[in-house]
């Protein structure tokens, strides 16, 4: 049995409005602080505001209602984003929610949007996130058939030379968050020849470090960016017996633990920062929703599909 890192979860299903960042008064007075930031004249600014306020359940219900009469592509990624935030509040083993069904519904939502615009970066990112969370819910080694598709979607966003987006307050920023996602991806997907055979790609700790460093530079006030940078530094340090890298990982985690928090996801990440500082051996198999089992023996005897 592997250790599940899940401490201090807020009440299931509750939104984060009570602890989220305050909205300006009036709500239309929003200075543009980040490249590509949404503005009050955007057609779904009301949903953007609900996301910023942490009212994810309310936002999901409203997006669903709008999709009944006006199924445009942006409604699909907005819905998928609300679903992601809701799903992150539950650990993988929590029986009060069917996480696999939840992330499958998120994947279906992203796919529906991509039928309207197959190249939309936000929908590609959402599809990759949904597949990634399906992977960690089922177990990485049981989900390698999705690995290449996840990598392709996130690289398309991370390597887009012109497209940028930010939600209000920079809660979600792209391509910064795609850098972050790729950093996790290249750590959790094993760097084994059999993974290359089975999935057409493989993990790479050096690539993970590069992407996590890029994410932290791109979005330096984000708890999870410093957490994931610390995780890969600890992972490399423990694998290679590099005490300097381990210390660098602890410093990154300490920096993440000291940042202001506005969401339940932030608070979970800060608790995990402290847990990882105390036990660096958890780093390589770490995932917010529970430790992953990366035992190479479990792939023995498998062949490419």
C-alpha positions in Angstrom: 0.0 0.0 0.0 1.3 3.5 -0.8 0.9 6.6 1.3 -1.8 9.0 0.2 -1.0 12.6 0.8 -4.3 14.3 1.6 -4.5 16.5 4.6 -6.9 19.2 5.8 -9.4 19.0 3.0 -12.3 21.6 3.2 -15.9 20.3 3.2 -16.6 18.3 0.1 -18.5 20.3 -2.6 -18.0 23.6 -0.9 -16.7 26.5 -2.9 -13.8 28.7 -2.0 -15.6 32.0 -2.0 -15.2 32.6 1.8 -11.4 32.5 1.5 -10.9 33.6 -2.1 -9.3 36.9 -3.2 -11.7 39.9 -2.8 -13.3 41.3 -6.0 -12.9 45.0 -6.8 -16.0 47.2 -6.5 -17.6 47.6 -8.9 -16.7 44.2 -10.5 -16.1 45.8 -13.9 -13.0 47.7 -12.7 -10.4 45.1 -13.6 -6.9 46.3 -14.5 -5.1 44.1 -17.0 -2.2 42.7 -15.1 -1.2 39.7 -17.2 -0.9 39.0 -20.9 -4.1 37.8 -22.4 -6.1 38.5 -19.3 -9.9 38.3 -19.7 -11.8 41.6 -19.5 -15.4 42.6 -18.6 -16.3 42.8 -22.3 -15.7 39.1 -22.8 -18.9 37.2 -23.4 -18.5 34.9 -20.5 -17.0 37.3 -18.0 -19.6 36.3 -15.4 -18.2 32.8 -15.5 -14.6 34.2 -15.2 -15.7 36.1 -12.1 -17.2 33.0 -10.5 -13.9 31.1 -11.2 -11.9 33.9 -9.6 -14.2 34.0 -6.6 -13.8 30.2 -6.2 -17.5 29.5 -6.8 -16.8 26.4 -8.8 -20.1 24.5 -8.2 -22.1 27.6 -9.1 -20.0 28.2 -12.2 -20.4 24.6 -13.3 -24.2 24.8 -13.0 -24.3 28.1 -14.9 -22.1 26.8 -17.7 -24.2 23.7 -18.0 -27.3 25.8 -18.3 -25.8 28.0 -21.0 -24.6 25.0 -22.9 -28.3 23.9 -23.3 -28.9 26.9 -25.6 -25.6 28.3 -26.7 -22.9 25.6 -27.1 -19.9 27.7 -28.0 -16.4 26.4 -27.6 -15.5 28.7 -24.7 -18.3 27.4 -22.6 -16.8 23.9 -22.9 -13.4 24.8 -21.5 -14.9 27.0 -18.9 -17.0 24.1 -17.8 -14.0 21.7 -17.8 -12.0 24.1 -15.7 -14.8 24.2 -13.0 -14.8 20.4 -13.1 -11.1 20.2 -12.5 -11.2 22.5 -9.5 -14.0 20.5 -8.0 -12.3 17.2 -8.6 -9.1 18.4 -7.0 -10.8 18.6 -3.6 -11.2 14.8 -3.4 -8.5 12.2 -2.9 -8.4 9.2 -5.2 -9.8 6.8 -2.7 -12.7 9.0 -1.5 -15.9 7.0 -2.0 -18.1 10.0 -1.9 -17.3 10.8 -5.5 -16.6 8.6 -8.5 -13.4 10.4 -9.6 -13.0 8.3 -12.7 -16.5 9.2 -13.9 -15.9 12.8 -13.0 -12.7 13.1 -15.0 -14.3 11.1 -17.9 -17.1 13.7 -18.0 -14.4 16.4 -18.0 -12.7 14.7 -20.9 -16.0 14.4 -22.8 -16.6 18.1 -22.2 -13.2 19.0 -23.7 -13.8 16.7 -26.6 -17.2 18.3 -27.3 -15.5 21.7 -27.5 -12.7 20.4 -29.8 -15.4 19.2 -32.3 -16.2 22.9 -32.7 -12.5 24.0 -32.8 -10.0 21.2 -33.0 -7.0 23.5 -32.5 -8.2 25.7 -29.6 -5.3 25.9 -27.1 -7.5 26.1 -24.0 -9.5 23.0 -25.0 -6.3 21.1 -25.8 -5.0 22.0 -22.4 -8.3 20.9 -20.7 -8.3 17.6 -22.6 -4.7 16.9 -21.5 -5.6 17.7 -17.9 -8.6 15.5 -18.0 -6.6 12.6 -19.4 -3.8 13.2 -17.0 -6.2 13.1 -14.0 -7.8 10.0 -15.4 -4.3 8.6 -15.5 -3.4 9.3 -11.9 -6.9 8.2 -10.7 -6.5 4.8 -12.5 -2.8 4.7 -11.9 -0.1 5.9 -14.2 1.0 2.4 -15.2 -2.5 1.5 -16.1 -3.0 4.5 -18.3 0.1 4.6 -20.5 -2.0 4.3 -23.6 -3.0 8.0 -23.1 0.6 9.2 -22.4 1.4 10.3 -26.0 -1.9 12.1 -26.4 -1.4 14.0 -23.2 2.1 15.0 -24.1 1.0 16.1 -27.6 -1.8 18.3 -26.3 0.3 20.1 -23.7 3.2 20.6 -26.0 0.9 22.2 -28.5 -0.1 24.8 -25.8 3.4 25.2 -24.3 5.0 25.8 -27.7 2.4 28.1 -29.2 4.5 31.2 -30.0 1.6 33.8 -29.9 -1.3 32.6 -27.8 -1.5 33.8 -24.2 -4.4 33.7 -21.6 -4.9 34.7 -18.0 -7.9 34.4 -15.8 -8.7 37.2 -13.3 -5.9 37.6 -10.8 -3.7 35.1 -12.8 -5.3 32.1 -11.1 -5.0 30.2 -14.5 -2.3 31.4 -16.9 -1.4 29.8 -20.2 1.1 28.8 -21.4 2.6 28.9 -17.8 0.3 26.2 -16.6 1.1 24.0 -19.5 4.8 24.3 -18.6 3.8 23.2 -15.1 1.8 20.2 -16.4 4.6 19.0 -18.6 7.0 19.2 -15.6 4.7 16.8 -13.7 4.2 14.6 -16.8 7.9 14.0 -17.5 8.4 13.1 -13.8 5.5 10.7 -13.4 5.8 8.9 -16.7 8.6 6.4 -16.1 11.8 6.7 -18.2 11.8 3.0 -19.1 12.3 1.4 -22.6 9.1 -0.6 -22.1 7.1 2.7 -21.6 8.5 3.9 -25.0 7.4 0.6 -26.6 3.9 0.7 -25.0 3.1 4.4 -25.4 5.4 6.0 -28.0 7.0 8.3 -25.4 8.7 8.1 -22.0 9.5 10.2 -19.0 12.6 12.3 -18.5 13.7 13.8 -15.2 15.9 16.4 -16.9 13.0 17.6 -19.1 10.8 17.7 -16.0 13.3 20.0 -14.2 13.5 22.3 -17.2 9.7 22.6 -17.6 9.2 23.1 -13.8 11.9 25.8 -13.8 10.2 27.5 -16.7 6.8 27.3 -14.9 8.2 28.9 -11.7 9.8 31.8 -13.8 6.6 32.3 -15.7 4.3 32.3 -12.7 6.4 32.9 -9.6 3.6 33.6 -7.1 2.0 30.2 -7.6 2.3 27.7 -4.8 2.1 24.6 -7.0 4.9 25.8 -9.3 7.4 25.9 -6.4 6.0 22.7 -5.0 6.5 20.8 -8.2 9.9 22.4 -8.8 10.8 21.2 -5.3 9.4 17.7 -6.0 11.5 17.2 -9.1 14.6 18.5 -7.3 14.0 16.1 -4.4 13.4 13.3 -6.9 16.6 13.9 -8.8 18.5 14.4 -5.6 17.3 11.2 -3.9 17.9 9.1 -7.1 21.4 10.5 -7.7 22.5 10.9 -4.0 22.9 14.6 -4.7 22.6 16.4 -1.3 22.8 19.8 -2.9 19.8 19.1 -5.2 17.9 17.8 -2.2 18.6 21.0 -0.3 17.5 23.0 -3.4 14.3 21.1 -3.4 13.6 21.8 0.2 14.2 25.5 -0.4 11.7 25.5 -3.3 9.2 23.7 -1.2 9.7 26.2 1.7 9.2 29.1 -0.8 5.9 27.5 -1.9 4.8 27.0 1.6 5.3 30.6 2.4 3.2 32.1 -0.4 -0.3 33.5 0.1 -3.1 31.0 -0.6 -6.5 31.7 -2.1 -8.0 28.3 -2.9 -8.4 24.9 -1.4 -5.9 23.6 -4.0 -3.3 26.1 -2.8 -3.8 25.0 0.8 -3.5 21.3 0.0 -0.3 22.1 -1.9 1.2 23.9 1.1 0.5 21.0 3.4 2.1 18.7 0.9 5.2 21.0 0.7 5.7 20.5 4.4 5.2 16.7 4.1 7.7 16.4 1.3 10.3 18.5 3.2 9.9 16.0 6.1 10.2 13.0 3.8 12.0 13.6 0.4 11.7 9.9 -0.4 8.0 10.6 -1.4 9.0 12.9 -4.2 9.4 10.7 -7.3 5.9 9.1 -7.0 4.2 12.1 -5.6 0.8 13.3 -7.0 -1.6 15.7 -5.3 -4.3 13.1 -5.4 -2.2 10.3 -3.9 1.2 8.5 -4.3 1.6 6.7 -7.6 2.8 3.1 -7.9 5.7 3.1 -10.4 6.9 -0.5 -10.0 8.5 -1.6 -13.3 7.7 -5.2 -12.6 4.0 -4.5 -13.2 4.8 -3.8 -16.9 6.6 -7.1 -17.4 5.0 -9.3 -20.1 3.1 -6.4 -21.6 3.4 -5.5 -25.3 2.5 -2.5 -27.4 -1.1 -2.3 -28.5 
